[in-house]
Every structure is written in C-alpha cells, then in structure tokens.
C-alpha cells in the first residue's frame, strides 16, 4: 500500500482509505479551538499594548 512513484505523479494502488466527501466532516472541535486561539491572541496583544503604554508613561 505504499505510493508508487511514476514520473512526477504519485499513484496509490490497493488503498484501504475511505473516499473523501466534501462538507461531511464534523469540524465543531476545530472551530472551537480556532475561536479559543483567536480569543487568547486578542487578549495577549491587549496585555502587550498595556505594558508598552505603561512603560512609555512611567519609565524615563
């Protein structure tokens, strides 16, 4: 079941993989993770800006 390389294309012979059907995968866990990542990064950027503003005001 290893890919057979012929020229520049790869062909699979005797593959036991399932057929891919577009739009049938449950991506709710992926979306939840992505939204958590965006939320974390937004908060991190706000904290970094707050630290920079604090440093600009109080350090001389």
HELIX and SHEET records of a PDB file:
HELIX    1   1 UNK A   28  UNK A   58  1                                  31    
SHEET    1   A 2 UNK A   4  UNK A   6  0                                        
SHEET    2   A 2 UNK A   9  UNK A  11 -1                                        
END                                                                             
